[in-house]
Amino acid sequence: MFTAMINVIIQSVQQSQTGEATGMNTLFRTVGGTVGPIITGVYLAQYVSPLIIQTSRGPVMGPLLPNATAFDYIFLNRLRHCRHSNARHAPDQRSGESRTARGVEGR
């Protein structure tokens, strides 16, 4: 994956800018690889629920485990943002034309 991306970057810029372009690609990959797991760890530690274990003496609270909210924030938060930002360009249900085509964007 990374090799294909480097090839696309090199072909997309002038020869004099290939060093800068590949350097920026490496920088963003490194920053994303550092910050992403930290944010994921914060969500996994913040949104927890106890595991209830049924015993012969009754229910016992077990370890705290990440709940569905943590995984919702990790995996689906971006998808929700994209869905809301694309709603401006959805077709108008009454006329069938998009709101941007009628000049309503920005309202």
Protein Blocks (a to p, Z undefined) as FASTA:
>chain_A
ZZmmmmmmmmmpcfklmmmmmmmmmmmmmmmmmmmmmmmmmmmmmmccddddddfkbpcd
ddddddfklmmmmmmmmmmmmmmmmmmmpccfklopafklnopghZZ
